[in-house]
Amino acid sequence: MQLMNKLVLLRHGQSQWNLENRFTGWQNVPLTEKGIAEAKNAGLLLKENNIIIDKVFSSVLDRANKTAEIAILASGIEKLFENGTLIYEKDKRLNERDYGDLVGLNKSETADKYGKEQVHIWRRSYDTPPPNGESLKDVVKRVSPYFVEIIQPLLNEGKNVLIAAHGNSLRAIMIKIGMYKPDEISSIELPTGKPLCIDFDKSSLIKYYYLK
């Protein structure tokens, strides 16, 4: 009997701007020491749960790249390395949501400036973007074709895939594969550095759970 194959969604470890409560978007911000530890622990969880990843995808942003590299190194999956370098695919379509004019701003200070209700709408509504930025609906539009064309075929072949990315690009994937509807996703908070494992059987989603 063939085992179910898995899609692992991994939000990057804590970044410096996560720590400072700032809107990050496409800005390159390093992982904190806690973020590095979270990424390593994610890899150890893969190892402890005997999950052998066949292919790794990431955004082009450093915090996601470093998380992928640290996690897979800790997992001990040697086949994904060549001369000590992780072989994986990076694409900007997996980048975080672009927060436009809010990038770099402290979230609490932004709420004081624009009002808590307005900032909540920008952060959590599905189709209302912040000034000069993207809505989650926009993120779904750019992530979905990439997922369908590049990642879904690997899942259909029974491969185990890990995507190291960001809260909103991973939410977009969760919508695409039918885990949540657009009007449900606003309440879903993805913790940093914690692998969410999704089991598939012949490309049909069976169950999902955080590794522990």
PERA-V434619 format. One record per residue. N is the residue number from 0. RES is the residue in one letter. OMEGA is omega as a letter, one per 40 degrees, with the letter a starting at -180 (NA if undefined). Layout:
N:RES:OMEGA ; N:RES:OMEGA
This chain:
0:M:a ; 1:Q:i ; 2:L:i ; 3:M:i ; 4:N:a ; 5:K:i ; 6:L:a ; 7:V:i ; 8:L:a ; 9:L:i ; 10:R:a ; 11:H:i ; 12:G:a ; 13:Q:i ; 14:S:a ; 15:Q:a ; 16:W:i ; 17:N:a ; 18:L:a ; 19:E:i ; 20:N:i ; 21:R:i ; 22:F:a ; 23:T:a ; 24:G:a ; 25:W:i ; 26:Q:i ; 27:N:a ; 28:V:a ; 29:P:i ; 30:L:i ; 31:T:i ; 32:E:i ; 33:K:i ; 34:G:i ; 35:I:i ; 36:A:i ; 37:E:i ; 38:A:i ; 39:K:i ; 40:N:i ; 41:A:i ; 42:G:i ; 43:L:i ; 44:L:i ; 45:L:a ; 46:K:a ; 47:E:i ; 48:N:i ; 49:N:i ; 50:I:i ; 51:I:a ; 52:I:i ; 53:D:a ; 54:K:a ; 55:V:i ; 56:F:i ; 57:S:i ; 58:S:i ; 59:V:a ; 60:L:a ; 61:D:a ; 62:R:i ; 63:A:i ; 64:N:a ; 65:K:i ; 66:T:i ; 67:A:a ; 68:E:a ; 69:I:a ; 70:A:a ; 71:I:i ; 72:L:i ; 73:A:a ; 74:S:i ; 75:G:a ; 76:I:a ; 77:E:a ; 78:K:a ; 79:L:a ; 80:F:i ; 81:E:a ; 82:N:i ; 83:G:a ; 84:T:i ; 85:L:i ; 86:I:i ; 87:Y:a ; 88:E:i ; 89:K:i ; 90:D:a ; 91:K:i ; 92:R:i ; 93:L:i ; 94:N:i ; 95:E:i ; 96:R:i ; 97:D:a ; 98:Y:i ; 99:G:a ; 100:D:a ; 101:L:a ; 102:V:i ; 103:G:a ; 104:L:i ; 105:N:a ; 106:K:i ; 107:S:i ; 108:E:i ; 109:T:i ; 110:A:i ; 111:D:a ; 112:K:a ; 113:Y:a ; 114:G:a ; 115:K:a ; 116:E:a ; 117:Q:i ; 118:V:i ; 119:H:i ; 120:I:i ; 121:W:a ; 122:R:a ; 123:R:i ; 124:S:a ; 125:Y:a ; 126:D:i ; 127:T:a ; 128:P:i ; 129:P:a ; 130:P:i ; 131:N:a ; 132:G:a ; 133:E:i ; 134:S:i ; 135:L:i ; 136:K:i ; 137:D:i ; 138:V:i ; 139:V:a ; 140:K:a ; 141:R:a ; 142:V:a ; 143:S:i ; 144:P:i ; 145:Y:i ; 146:F:a ; 147:V:a ; 148:E:a ; 149:I:a ; 150:I:a ; 151:Q:i ; 152:P:i ; 153:L:i ; 154:L:i ; 155:N:i ; 156:E:i ; 157:G:i ; 158:K:i ; 159:N:a ; 160:V:i ; 161:L:i ; 162:I:i ; 163:A:a ; 164:A:a ; 165:H:a ; 166:G:a ; 167:N:i ; 168:S:i ; 169:L:i ; 170:R:i ; 171:A:i ; 172:I:i ; 173:M:i ; 174:I:a ; 175:K:a ; 176:I:i ; 177:G:i ; 178:M:a ; 179:Y:i ; 180:K:a ; 181:P:a ; 182:D:i ; 183:E:a ; 184:I:a ; 185:S:a ; 186:S:a ; 187:I:i ; 188:E:i ; 189:L:i ; 190:P:i ; 191:T:i ; 192:G:a ; 193:K:a ; 194:P:i ; 195:L:a ; 196:C:a ; 197:I:a ; 198:D:i ; 199:F:i ; 200:D:a ; 201:K:i ; 202:S:i ; 203:S:i ; 204:L:a ; 205:I:a ; 206:K:i ; 207:Y:a ; 208:Y:i ; 209:Y:i ; 210:L:i ; 211:K:NA
